[in-house]
Amino acid sequence: MKKLDQTQLAPLIAELYASIVTPAALPAVLQRLEQALQVDLIHLVVNSHDQRHMFFQIYSNDAFLPAAQSYRDHYSILDPRKTVLQQHSVGESFRCSEFFDSGYVSRSEFFQDWLIPNGGRYVSGGCVQRDAGKNGHLAFHHFHGREPFDHDKMAVVRQLLPHFVQMLQLRDHTLSLREQAAIGLQALDHLQYGVTGLGEDGSLHYANRRAETLLALLPADVQPGGLRRHGRLYTLLQQCQSHGRAASFRQPLPQGSLHCLLLPVSRHVGWLPDDTLLTQRTRYLLILNDSRQHRVAPASQLRELFDLSPAEARLAHALAGGSSLDDYAAANCVSVNTVRSQLRQVLDKTGERRQQDLVRSLLMIPAL
């Protein structure tokens, strides 16, 4: 084999990682690797430890497909290469010619009855995944009539194996996140209030079905792709950015009103890094609720949204539930003056001027 230089290999490794996002592209990547390495076949398989369940299997070409079924049915348990695989750590390469000489091959049922009659002979590769539920193997093949893998080609195999290990780890992680996201998005679409994700600049990243309907009621505030710079929602975004806590307002409608609650995601989602490079990610949640939904948000939620003290949150929840200041003071064994002082703090933190406005605002917040 003519030695493969890094300028040829680097784009193929990049394509390998790109296949994490588009798994359907992986067979084509293996085909290009097959041509570049001048091997006859590349085989990538990931299955359960007992081999009863195959997660996926990819051949770079169809040469060995007719023999695959007989291998699974009978010859898999006779394959001596599997023992060698188990003796090597993940990402460590080997070539079969170092373990099975001509004398061994001539006496082996596996080689004589299955591998060689089906055109196979030499293999190199290794384990690329080994965890609690999966085994992953990568094999490069030289068919019958070719020489064993030489030093130069094994150097390329050794370089490639760690990339396949990393690719499979990232692939599994990405698939898991996609499944979680799909479940979450489906749940969001069944909510009775609107949920919208916004970027730092007011760009619209996501809107569930209810939000799409409610945003259409705010043409002065919303344009395709995000918030209008001179609209009230954009002003709300600036308030939220300035104070670092939730901000809200009510938009009168021909029938009822629409409550708009904006809160910073980074205060509520601990895994979201605070990095300037991530400014294009969702930074704020805009929750839209119309006046037909009146279930009172719990005190713990009000405390988190508006940075209230525990006593202030309890008072806000009680007022939204219909309690008067006098009744609340008597029920909690505190003076009316103390309750009025707490109310002033609640009004200041929520941005409301009067108790009536506060109650209406709290009733519009969806209970999460």
N, C-alpha and C positions, 0 to 999 in steps of 0.2 A: 504493500500500500504506500502511495505517496503520502508523506507526512502531512497531516492536516494542521494548518497554522491557525492561530487565534482569530485572525480576521474572518476565517470561514466558520469557526465554531461559535463565536460570540453572538452572531445574529440568530443562530439556531437555539442557543440557550435562552435568548430573549423571547423567542417564539414559544419556547417551552413554558416560561412563566406567564406569557400572555394567554395561554390556554386555560389558566385558572379561571379567567373571566368568561371565556368561551370554550367550555369543555369539548364541544363538537369539533374544535380545531386540532385536538391532540393527535388523532390518527395521521393527519397531514404532516404534523411536525415529525412524527416518527418516520414517515416515508422520506422526508428530506434528510433526516439523520442517517437513515439506511443508505441513501445514495452518497452522502458525504463520507461516511465511514467505509463504504464499499463492503458492506455485509449483505447477506442474503435475506435476513429477516430480523426484525426487532419485535420482541414479545413483552408486553407489560400486563401483568395480571395482579389483581388484589382480591383475595378471598378470605373466608373465615379460617381459623386455625384448623378446624376439622375438615375444611374444604367442601363442606356441604352447601355453603352459600358463596356465590361469586358476586362481588360488588361490581367489578367491571373487568373486562379483558379486551386488549387491543393488539391486533397484529398489524405490522406495517405493510404486509401484503397478504394475499389469500393463499399462499403456497402451502401452508400447513393446516388450513382449516379442515380439509377432509379427514385429517388424522386426529383432530382435536377430541372428537367424541370417544374414539377408542382409547386415547390416553386417559381420559377421565374415568371411563368404565373399568379399565383393567391395568394399564401400564403405569399409571401414576404411582401406585404403591410399590412398583418395581424400580422406580427411577432413582439411581444411586446419587444423582446430582443434588437431590433434596437434602440428603444428609450433609453434604458439603456446605450447602446454603445455611443450614442451621448452625454450623460451626463458625460461621463468619458473622461479624457484627453488622448492624445496619449501615449501609454506605460503603462497606468494604468489598472490593471486587475480587474475583477469582476467575480462572480459566480451567475448563475441565481436563485439558491435556496434562495439567500438573498432577492430577489425581488418578486418571484412568489411562494407563498406557495401552499399547496395541494388544498385549497379552490379555489384559482385563477385558477389553472390548470384544475380543474374539470369543470369550467365554460368557459374556453377559447376555441374558435373555432380553433385557431392555434394549441394548444396542442392536443385537442381531435380529430380533423379531419385530421391533417397532421403529426405532429411530433411523437406522440406516435404510431399511426398506422404504421409509417415507421421505428419504432424501436428506435427512439430517446427519450431522457428525459432531462438529465442534461448537462449544458454547462458551461465552464469557458473560459476566454480569455480576449480580449480587442481590442481596435483600435491600429493598428501598422503603419498606414499612414493616414494623413489627410492634404492635401494641396489644392492648387487652382484647381487642376483637378482630384484628386484621393482620394478615401477612401480605406483603407486596413484594413481587419479584420482577426484576428486569433482566432480560436475556438478549444477547446479541449472538446471531447464528452464522456459522460457516457451513454450508451444505457439503454433502459427500463429494469428495474429489478435490476439495480445497485444503490448504495448509492450516495448521493451528493458528490461533491469534498470536501475532508477534509482539515484540516489546513496544513498538511505536503505537500500535493499535490499542494495546492494553493501557498505555498512558492516557489515551483519550477516554477509554472506558472509566478509568479511575477518576478522571476529571469530571465526567458526566454524572456519575452515580450520586454524589452529594446534592447536585441540583435536582435530580429526580426525587430524592428524599425530601428536600425542602418544598418542592412543587406539590407533592402529595399532602404534606402537612398543611400547606396553605390552601390547597383545594378542599380538604375536609373542613377546615375552619370557615372557608368562604361558603361552602354548602350549608353548614350549620347556621351561619348568620342569615343566609337567604331564606332558610326554612323559618327561622324566628321572625324575620321581617315579613314574610308572607302571612304568617299567623297574625302578627300585630296589625298589618294593614287591613286584613280581612275584619279583624275586630273593630278597628277604627271606622270602617265603612258601615258598621251596624250601630254606631252610636247615634243618639238623638240630637247631639249638638255638634257643631262644626269644629274641626281641629285642623289648623294650618301651621306648617313649618316655614319660618322666615329666616333668611340670612341676615348678616350684620347690616347690609345695605338695604334691607327691605325686600330683597328678591324672594319670590315665592318658590319654595322647594317641594311642598306637598300640600294637598288639600283632600280631605276625605269627601265622600259624596255629599254629606250635609253641608260642609263648608262651601263646596262649589255652589250650592243653591243659595246660601246666605250671603256669600261674597257678591253674588249678582245683584243684591239689594243695596250695595255700596259703590255705585259707579263713580262717585266723586272721590273715593278713597283708593280704589283698586283698578289697575290696568293689567293687560296681559303680561305676565311675568313677575308682577310685584306690586308694591304700594306706590301710589302717586306721591311725588315729593311735597306737594302742597296740601295733601289731604290730612284729615284728622287722625287717621290711623298711623300715618308717618310721624305726626307729632307725638302720638302715643308711644311709638317705637323710640323716639328720642328721649322721652321721659323715662322709659324703662332702662335705656342705656345709661342715662345720667344718674339715676338713683339706684340702679342695680336690683330693683325689686319690681313686683307686678304693678301694672298700671291698667286702668280701665276707663271706659266711658259708655254711655247709652246713646244709641241712635234711634230717634223716634221713627216709627214706620206708620203707614196708613192704618194698619191694624196692630196695635201693641208697640213693642220696641225691641231693639236688638242690643244685647249687651256684648261688648267687645272686651275681652280680658287678655292682656299680653303679659307673658312671664318669661324670664330668661331661662333657657334650658340648662346652662352651665351651673346654675345654683341648685338644680334638682337632679341632675344626672352626673354622678361622680366620675364616670369613666370618660367623659368628654374632655379632652385636653384643652387647656387654655393656651393655645399656640397661635401666633400671628399668621402662621402658614395655613391655618384652618379657617380663615375668614369666610370661605365660600360654603362652609357647612351650616347646617341648621343651628341657629343660635337662640331663636325665640319661638315660643308657641303662642299662636293666636287662637283663643277659644271663643267661639261665637255661640250665643244662646238666645233664643227668642223668648218673649214674655209668657209663653204658654208652659214653660217648665219652671216649677217653683220649689222643687225639693231643696232644702237648705243644706249648704255645704257644711261638713263637720268643722268643729272648732280647730282641730289640728290642721286642716287644710287652710283655713283662714289665717291661722298663725304663720304658716309657711309662705303663703302668697303675699301677705302684707307686712311681714316681719313684726307681727304683734307679740306682745308678751302673753303668757298663758292666761292671765286674768283678762286682758283685753280681748283675746280670741273667744273666751267663754262669754263675755258680754256681747260681742258682735253676733255670735251664734244665737244667743237668747233673744236679742232684739229682732233678728231675722225670723225667729220662730214665733214672734208675736208678743213677747214679754215687754212690760213697761219698765222704766227705770226704778220706780218704787217697788214693784213686785220683785225685780231682780235683786235689789238691795236687801229686801226682807228675806228672800229665799237663801241668800248667801251670807247673811249676818254681817253686812258691811253698811256703812253710812251712805246716804244718797249723795253726799258731797264727793265721796270717794268714787262712786259710780259715775258721777258727772265728769270727774277728772279723767277717768279711764275713757269715757266717751269722747272727750276732746282729743285724746291721743289717737283713738281709733279713726276719728274724722280726719285728723292730720295725715295719718299714714295711708289712708285709703283715698285721700284727695277729695272727699265729699265735704259739703258745707253744713248740711242739716241732717238731723237724725232721720227724717223721712226719706231723704235722698240715699242715705246710707242703707236703710232697710231695702229699698227698691233695688239698689245695686247688689246687695248681698243675695237677694232672692234670684237674681239673674245668673249667679255663678253656678255652673254645673258641679254637682257633687261628684268628686273623683274618688 
